[in-house]
Protein backbone atom coordinates (compact mmCIF):
# COMPACT_ATOMS: atom_id res chain seq x y z
CA UNK A 1 0.00 0.00 0.00
CA UNK A 2 2.20 2.77 -1.30
CA UNK A 3 -0.20 5.50 -0.20
CA UNK A 4 0.34 4.64 3.49
CA UNK A 5 3.23 6.45 5.17
CA UNK A 6 5.28 4.17 7.41
CA UNK A 7 5.74 5.20 11.04
CA UNK A 8 7.33 3.69 14.13
CA UNK A 9 5.05 5.36 16.70
CA UNK A 10 1.88 7.43 17.00
CA UNK A 11 4.04 10.51 17.58
CA UNK A 12 4.84 10.49 13.86
CA UNK A 13 1.21 10.93 12.78
CA UNK A 14 0.79 14.61 11.73
CA UNK A 15 -1.89 16.23 13.86
CA UNK A 16 -4.11 19.22 13.23
CA UNK A 17 -7.06 20.83 15.00
CA UNK A 18 -10.55 21.35 13.66
CA UNK A 19 -12.78 24.28 14.57
CA UNK A 20 -16.50 24.85 14.12
CA UNK A 21 -17.25 28.21 12.45
CA UNK A 22 -20.53 29.90 11.40
CA UNK A 23 -21.82 29.61 7.84
CA UNK A 24 -23.19 32.66 5.98
CA UNK A 25 -25.51 32.97 3.00
CA UNK A 26 -24.84 35.04 -0.13
CA UNK A 27 -25.88 38.20 1.70
CA UNK A 28 -23.41 37.51 4.52
CA UNK A 29 -26.23 36.66 6.94
CA UNK A 30 -25.37 33.87 9.35
CA UNK A 31 -27.36 30.68 8.79
CA UNK A 32 -28.76 29.61 12.19
CA UNK A 33 -27.66 26.21 13.52
CA UNK A 34 -25.31 25.52 10.61
CA UNK A 35 -21.54 25.38 10.96
CA UNK A 36 -18.52 24.57 8.86
CA UNK A 37 -15.80 22.29 10.18
CA UNK A 38 -12.52 23.94 9.25
CA UNK A 39 -9.00 22.59 9.46
CA UNK A 40 -7.17 25.25 11.42
CA UNK A 41 -3.71 24.86 9.85
CA UNK A 42 -4.92 25.10 6.21
CA UNK A 43 -8.41 26.70 6.58
CA UNK A 44 -9.78 23.84 4.48
CA UNK A 45 -13.50 23.15 4.78
CA UNK A 46 -14.09 19.54 5.93
CA UNK A 47 -17.85 19.31 6.42
CA UNK A 48 -21.13 20.82 7.65
CA UNK A 49 -22.47 20.16 11.16
CA UNK A 50 -25.21 21.33 13.49
CA UNK A 51 -25.41 23.28 16.73
CA UNK A 52 -24.76 20.37 19.09
CA UNK A 53 -21.79 18.90 17.24
CA UNK A 54 -18.50 19.03 19.16
CA UNK A 55 -15.34 18.27 17.16
CA UNK A 56 -13.17 15.49 18.55
CA UNK A 57 -9.62 16.63 17.99
CA UNK A 58 -7.00 14.29 16.56
CA UNK A 59 -4.89 14.75 19.67
CA UNK A 60 -7.73 13.36 21.77
CA UNK A 61 -8.32 10.32 19.59
CA UNK A 62 -4.64 9.49 19.22
CA UNK A 63 -4.33 9.72 22.99
CA UNK A 64 -7.26 7.29 23.34
CA UNK A 65 -5.65 4.91 20.84
CA UNK A 66 -2.33 5.15 22.65
CA UNK A 67 -3.88 4.44 26.05
CA UNK A 68 -5.83 1.47 24.72
CA UNK A 69 -2.75 0.08 22.98
CA UNK A 70 -0.67 0.35 26.15
CA UNK A 71 -3.42 -1.33 28.12
CA UNK A 72 -3.52 -4.27 25.69
CA UNK A 73 0.17 -4.47 24.79
CA UNK A 74 2.06 -6.03 21.85
CA UNK A 75 0.73 -3.52 19.32
CA UNK A 76 2.85 -1.62 16.83
CA UNK A 77 1.46 1.45 15.05
CA UNK A 78 3.01 1.17 11.62
CA UNK A 79 1.38 3.61 9.20
CA UNK A 80 -1.05 6.42 8.48
CA UNK A 81 -2.82 7.97 5.50
CA UNK A 82 -4.97 11.05 5.00
CA UNK A 83 -8.09 11.26 2.83
CA UNK A 84 -9.41 14.35 1.06
CA UNK A 85 -7.35 16.96 2.83
CA UNK A 86 -7.94 15.57 6.30
CA UNK A 87 -11.62 14.68 6.23
CA UNK A 88 -10.53 11.24 7.38
CA UNK A 89 -7.25 10.04 8.84
CA UNK A 90 -6.39 6.34 8.79
CA UNK A 91 -3.97 4.76 11.29
CA UNK A 92 -2.67 1.24 10.63
CA UNK A 93 -1.71 -0.90 13.64
CA UNK A 94 -0.21 -4.39 13.65
CA UNK A 95 -0.35 -7.06 16.31
CA UNK A 96 3.04 -8.44 17.27
CA UNK A 97 2.24 -12.13 16.73
CA UNK A 98 1.85 -13.67 13.26
CA UNK A 99 -0.82 -16.28 12.51
CA UNK A 100 0.70 -19.45 11.00
CA UNK A 101 -1.47 -22.27 9.68
CA UNK A 102 0.53 -25.02 7.97
CA UNK A 103 3.21 -22.56 6.90
CA UNK A 104 0.69 -20.07 5.52
CA UNK A 105 1.42 -16.86 7.43
CA UNK A 106 -1.02 -14.02 8.02
CA UNK A 107 -0.31 -10.78 9.86
CA UNK A 108 -3.17 -9.46 12.06
CA UNK A 109 -3.90 -5.72 11.88
CA UNK A 110 -6.50 -3.22 12.89
CA UNK A 111 -7.22 0.19 11.44
CA UNK A 112 -8.43 3.29 13.25
CA UNK A 113 -10.42 5.81 11.22
CA UNK A 114 -10.56 9.34 12.63
CA UNK A 115 -13.46 11.17 10.96
CA UNK A 116 -13.15 14.96 10.76
CA UNK A 117 -15.97 15.47 8.26
CA UNK A 118 -18.90 15.59 10.67
CA UNK A 119 -20.57 12.84 8.63
CA UNK A 120 -19.41 9.73 10.49
CA UNK A 121 -18.00 8.20 13.65
CA UNK A 122 -14.48 7.22 14.59
CA UNK A 123 -14.06 3.47 14.13
CA UNK A 124 -11.67 0.56 14.55
CA UNK A 125 -11.77 -2.30 12.02
CA UNK A 126 -9.87 -5.61 12.27
CA UNK A 127 -7.99 -6.83 9.23
CA UNK A 128 -5.40 -9.38 8.12
CA UNK A 129 -2.66 -9.50 5.50
CA UNK A 130 -1.57 -12.76 3.89
CA UNK A 131 2.21 -12.51 3.65
CA UNK A 132 2.72 -14.72 0.58
CA UNK A 133 0.61 -12.52 -1.68
CA UNK A 134 -0.01 -9.28 0.26
CA UNK A 135 -3.77 -9.87 0.13
CA UNK A 136 -5.83 -7.94 2.67
CA UNK A 137 -8.98 -9.32 4.28
CA UNK A 138 -11.02 -6.83 6.30
CA UNK A 139 -13.10 -8.66 8.86
CA UNK A 140 -16.70 -8.28 9.91
CA UNK A 141 -17.40 -6.85 13.36
CA UNK A 142 -20.84 -7.86 14.55
CA UNK A 143 -21.11 -5.09 17.15
CA UNK A 144 -22.82 -2.15 15.42
CA UNK A 145 -21.46 0.18 18.08
CA UNK A 146 -17.83 -0.36 17.11
CA UNK A 147 -17.32 3.38 16.88
CA UNK A 148 -16.82 6.48 18.96
CA UNK A 149 -19.52 9.08 18.52
CA UNK A 150 -18.77 12.78 18.70
CA UNK A 151 -21.82 13.31 20.92
CA UNK A 152 -20.39 11.13 23.70
CA UNK A 153 -18.41 12.44 26.65
CA UNK A 154 -14.65 12.07 26.51
CA UNK A 155 -14.61 9.43 29.28
CA UNK A 156 -17.25 7.41 27.42
CA UNK A 157 -15.21 7.68 24.22
CA UNK A 158 -12.09 6.47 26.01
CA UNK A 159 -13.80 3.36 27.35
CA UNK A 160 -15.63 2.78 24.07
CA UNK A 161 -12.40 2.93 22.08
CA UNK A 162 -10.70 0.56 24.52
CA UNK A 163 -13.48 -1.97 24.04
CA UNK A 164 -13.53 -1.48 20.28
CA UNK A 165 -9.79 -2.07 19.94
CA UNK A 166 -10.01 -5.19 22.11
CA UNK A 167 -12.81 -6.55 19.89
CA UNK A 168 -10.81 -5.77 16.77
CA UNK A 169 -7.74 -7.50 18.17
CA UNK A 170 -9.74 -10.56 19.16
CA UNK A 171 -11.27 -10.76 15.69
CA UNK A 172 -7.85 -10.52 14.05
CA UNK A 173 -6.23 -12.99 16.45
CA UNK A 174 -9.02 -15.52 15.98
CA UNK A 175 -8.65 -15.46 12.20
CA UNK A 176 -6.54 -18.61 12.49
CA UNK A 177 -9.77 -20.50 13.28
CA UNK A 178 -11.29 -19.18 10.06
CA UNK A 179 -8.16 -20.13 8.10
CA UNK A 180 -8.15 -23.67 9.48
CA UNK A 181 -11.82 -24.15 8.68
CA UNK A 182 -11.56 -22.81 5.12
CA UNK A 183 -8.41 -24.86 4.41
CA UNK A 184 -10.17 -28.03 5.57
CA UNK A 185 -13.17 -27.73 3.22
CA UNK A 186 -12.68 -28.87 -0.36
CA UNK A 187 -13.93 -26.50 -3.06
CA UNK A 188 -14.20 -27.28 -6.76
CA UNK A 189 -13.92 -25.11 -9.83
CA UNK A 190 -17.67 -25.50 -10.44
CA UNK A 191 -18.37 -24.30 -6.90
CA UNK A 192 -16.09 -21.32 -7.51
CA UNK A 193 -18.02 -20.48 -10.67
CA UNK A 194 -21.28 -20.56 -8.70
CA UNK A 195 -19.72 -18.38 -5.99
CA UNK A 196 -18.69 -15.76 -8.55
CA UNK A 197 -22.27 -15.70 -9.84
CA UNK A 198 -23.46 -14.87 -6.32
CA UNK A 199 -20.85 -12.15 -5.91
CA UNK A 200 -21.30 -10.76 -9.45
CA UNK A 201 -24.82 -11.84 -10.48
CA UNK A 202 -25.44 -12.56 -14.15
CA UNK A 203 -27.45 -9.80 -15.82
CA UNK A 204 -29.28 -9.64 -19.11
CA UNK A 205 -27.10 -8.01 -21.78
CA UNK A 206 -24.26 -7.66 -19.25
CA UNK A 207 -20.97 -6.06 -20.21
CA UNK A 208 -17.85 -7.96 -21.18
CA UNK A 209 -16.16 -6.31 -18.18
CA UNK A 210 -18.63 -7.97 -15.81
CA UNK A 211 -18.10 -11.36 -17.44
CA UNK A 212 -14.33 -10.88 -17.32
CA UNK A 213 -14.54 -10.13 -13.59
CA UNK A 214 -16.11 -13.53 -12.88
CA UNK A 215 -13.61 -15.25 -15.17
CA UNK A 216 -10.71 -13.54 -13.40
CA UNK A 217 -11.96 -14.67 -9.99
CA UNK A 218 -12.05 -18.28 -11.18
CA UNK A 219 -8.57 -17.89 -12.66
CA UNK A 220 -7.22 -16.54 -9.35
CA UNK A 221 -8.86 -19.43 -7.48
CA UNK A 222 -6.77 -21.86 -9.51
CA UNK A 223 -3.54 -19.93 -10.04
CA UNK A 224 -3.49 -16.86 -7.80
CA UNK A 225 -0.42 -16.37 -5.62
CA UNK A 226 -0.33 -19.19 -3.07
CA UNK A 227 -3.51 -20.78 -4.45
CA UNK A 228 -4.00 -24.32 -5.79
CA UNK A 229 -7.74 -24.29 -6.52
CA UNK A 230 -8.71 -26.95 -4.00
CA UNK A 231 -10.28 -25.34 -0.90
CA UNK A 232 -12.49 -22.54 0.33
CA UNK A 233 -9.31 -20.82 1.49
CA UNK A 234 -8.22 -20.63 -2.16
CA UNK A 235 -11.65 -19.19 -3.00
CA UNK A 236 -11.38 -16.47 -0.36
CA UNK A 237 -7.86 -15.53 -1.44
CA UNK A 238 -8.95 -15.32 -5.06
CA UNK A 239 -11.47 -12.68 -3.99
CA UNK A 240 -9.04 -10.80 -1.74
CA UNK A 241 -6.33 -10.85 -4.41
CA UNK A 242 -8.75 -9.38 -6.94
CA UNK A 243 -9.93 -6.73 -4.50
CA UNK A 244 -6.47 -5.89 -3.13
CA UNK A 245 -4.55 -5.69 -6.40
CA UNK A 246 -7.08 -4.69 -9.08
CA UNK A 247 -7.29 -1.01 -9.99
CA UNK A 248 -5.60 1.93 -8.33
CA UNK A 249 -5.25 1.51 -4.58
CA UNK A 250 -5.97 4.73 -2.66
CA UNK A 251 -6.76 5.87 0.86
CA UNK A 252 -10.38 6.45 -0.16
CA UNK A 253 -10.71 2.95 -1.63
CA UNK A 254 -9.21 1.34 1.48
CA UNK A 255 -11.55 3.26 3.79
CA UNK A 256 -14.56 2.26 1.65
CA UNK A 257 -13.51 -1.39 1.83
CA UNK A 258 -13.03 -1.12 5.58
CA UNK A 259 -16.39 0.42 6.41
CA UNK A 260 -18.65 -0.90 3.63
CA UNK A 261 -19.75 -4.37 2.59
CA UNK A 262 -17.03 -5.29 0.10
CA UNK A 263 -16.90 -8.30 -2.22
CA UNK A 264 -14.41 -10.08 0.05
CA UNK A 265 -16.70 -9.58 3.06
CA UNK A 266 -19.59 -11.06 1.09
CA UNK A 267 -17.38 -13.92 -0.03
CA UNK A 268 -16.15 -14.63 3.50
CA UNK A 269 -19.74 -14.69 4.78
CA UNK A 270 -20.67 -17.22 2.08
CA UNK A 271 -17.64 -19.43 2.67
CA UNK A 272 -17.41 -19.76 6.46
Secondary structure, 3 states (H helix, E strand, C coil): CCCCEECCCHHHCCCCCEEEEEEECCCCCEEEEEEEEEECCCCCEEEEECCCCCCCCHHHHHHHHHHHHHHHCCEEEEEEEEEHHHCEEEEEEEEEEEEEECCEEEEEEEEEEEECCCCCCEEEEEEEEECCCCEEEECCCCCCCCEECCCCCHHHHHHHHHHHHHHHHHHHHCHHHHHHHHHHCECCHHHHHHHHHHHCCCCCCCCHHHHHHHHHHHHHHHHCCCCCCCEHHHHHHHHHHHHHHCCCCCHHHHHHHHHCCCHHHHHHHHHC
